[in-house]
């Protein structure tokens, strides 16, 4: 079943690359008491994700913060080392929390997995964005296959 507005983000463990090495992050703690914009991409270093999706959130960082967003979080079904390298490549710094869902467990718990096995990519995440307030989903926008309209930062800003 796919997560929907009004549902609670599951408390699960994801991984974050840090200067000290991989660090486990509990989504229950990370999202508690905060307004979070969470967006997911099918894969780090992939064309739309690298050229448009992640950059849209970097470009609109100040505008999102001005609308009351405490954290911007990016999740992908990639390992923590790939997410760390992608963050460096994109110049993310401390603006976006980059989380690795290596096994896809978080993505599956949300019901937002995307089967790309036939294309040699395995099971990944659908492209989406959501607004979460104190662990409750208040806005969810899932892209149609191949789309990039409803999950970009500008669309999230309009929904805030």
matplotlib code that plots the C-alpha trace (Angstrom):
import matplotlib.pyplot as plt

x = [0.0, 1.3, 1.8, -0.7, -1.4, -2.2, 0.0, 3.1, 6.6, 7.8, 10.7, 13.5, 17.2, 18.9, 22.5, 24.3, 27.8, 29.8, 33.4, 33.8, 32.3, 28.8, 26.3, 23.0, 20.0, 16.6, 13.8, 11.6, 14.1, 15.1, 11.5, 10.2, 9.1, 10.3, 8.9, 10.8, 10.8, 11.6, 12.3, 13.4, 15.1, 15.5, 19.2, 22.2, 24.2, 21.3, 20.5, 17.3, 18.3, 21.7, 20.8, 17.4, 15.9, 18.6, 19.7, 16.2, 16.3, 19.8, 18.6, 15.5, 17.1, 16.6, 13.0, 12.1, 13.7, 11.8, 8.6, 9.4, 11.1, 13.6, 15.2, 15.5, 16.1, 17.0, 16.6, 17.7, 18.1, 21.8, 24.6, 25.9, 29.2, 27.4, 25.2, 28.3, 30.1, 27.0, 26.6, 30.2, 29.8, 26.6, 28.1, 25.3, 27.3, 25.0, 21.9, 20.4, 20.6, 21.5, 20.2, 21.0, 18.2, 20.6, 18.3, 15.2, 13.4, 12.3, 11.1, 9.1, 7.6, 6.3, 5.0, 6.9, 9.3, 9.9, 10.9, 13.6, 15.0, 14.4, 16.6, 19.4, 18.8, 17.1, 14.3, 14.6, 12.4, 9.8, 10.5, 8.5, 8.5, 6.6, 6.2, 6.3, 5.3, 6.3, 6.4, 2.9, 2.7, 0.9, 1.7, 2.7, 3.5, 4.5, 5.7, 4.2, 6.8, 9.5, 8.0, 9.5, 6.9, 5.2, 8.3, 10.6, 11.4, 9.3, 6.2, 6.9, 7.2, 3.9, 2.3, 3.7]
y = [0.0, 3.4, 6.1, 8.9, 12.3, 11.9, 8.8, 8.7, 8.2, 4.9, 4.9, 3.0, 3.1, 4.7, 5.5, 8.9, 9.5, 11.7, 12.8, 10.2, 7.4, 6.0, 6.9, 5.3, 7.7, 6.9, 8.4, 8.6, 10.8, 12.8, 13.8, 14.3, 17.8, 19.2, 20.3, 18.2, 18.2, 14.6, 13.9, 10.7, 9.9, 6.6, 6.8, 9.0, 10.1, 9.4, 12.1, 13.8, 13.3, 14.9, 17.6, 18.7, 17.1, 17.5, 20.9, 22.2, 21.8, 23.3, 26.3, 26.8, 26.1, 29.6, 29.8, 26.5, 27.6, 30.9, 28.8, 27.1, 24.0, 22.7, 20.0, 18.9, 15.2, 13.2, 9.5, 7.0, 3.2, 3.4, 2.6, 5.2, 5.6, 6.4, 8.9, 10.5, 10.8, 12.2, 14.8, 15.9, 15.9, 18.1, 20.5, 19.7, 20.6, 20.7, 22.0, 18.6, 15.5, 12.7, 9.3, 5.9, 3.3, 0.6, -2.4, -0.4, -1.3, 2.3, 2.8, -0.5, 0.5, 3.7, 1.6, 3.7, 1.2, 1.1, -2.1, -1.3, -4.8, -5.1, -2.0, -3.4, -1.1, -3.4, -2.2, 1.6, 4.4, 6.2, 9.9, 11.8, 14.7, 15.0, 17.5, 15.9, 17.8, 16.0, 12.6, 13.2, 13.5, 16.7, 16.7, 13.9, 14.2, 11.1, 11.5, 9.6, 7.2, 9.3, 12.6, 15.5, 18.0, 17.5, 16.6, 19.4, 22.0, 24.7, 22.5, 21.8, 25.5, 26.1, 23.4, 24.9]
z = [0.0, -0.9, 1.7, 1.5, 3.0, 6.7, 7.1, 9.4, 8.0, 9.3, 11.8, 10.0, 9.6, 6.6, 6.1, 5.7, 4.5, 6.9, 7.3, 9.9, 7.7, 7.3, 10.0, 10.7, 10.7, 12.3, 10.3, 13.3, 15.1, 12.0, 11.1, 14.7, 15.5, 12.2, 8.8, 6.3, 2.5, 1.4, -2.2, -3.8, -7.0, -9.0, -8.7, -7.9, -11.0, -13.3, -15.9, -14.7, -11.0, -11.4, -14.0, -12.7, -9.6, -7.0, -8.4, -8.2, -4.4, -4.1, -6.2, -4.1, -0.7, 0.7, -0.6, 1.1, 4.3, 4.2, 3.9, 7.3, 6.0, 8.7, 6.6, 3.0, 2.6, -0.5, -0.5, -3.2, -3.4, -3.6, -1.1, 1.3, -0.6, -3.8, -2.1, -0.4, -3.8, -5.4, -2.7, -3.2, -7.0, -6.7, -4.1, -1.6, 1.5, 4.5, 2.6, 1.9, 4.0, 1.6, 2.8, 1.3, 1.3, 0.1, 0.4, -0.6, 2.7, 3.4, -0.2, 0.0, 3.4, 1.6, -1.3, -3.7, -5.3, -9.0, -10.8, -13.2, -13.4, -17.1, -17.6, -15.5, -12.6, -10.1, -7.8, -7.2, -5.9, -7.8, -8.3, -5.7, -3.2, 0.0, 2.9, 6.3, 9.5, 12.7, 10.9, 9.2, 5.4, 4.5, 0.8, -1.6, -5.3, -7.2, -10.8, -13.7, -15.2, -16.9, -15.6, -13.8, -13.0, -9.6, -7.5, -8.4, -5.8, -7.5, -7.3, -3.6, -3.0, -4.6, -2.3, 0.9]

ax = plt.figure().add_subplot(projection="3d")
ax.plot(x, y, z, "-o")
ax.set_aspect("equal")
plt.show()
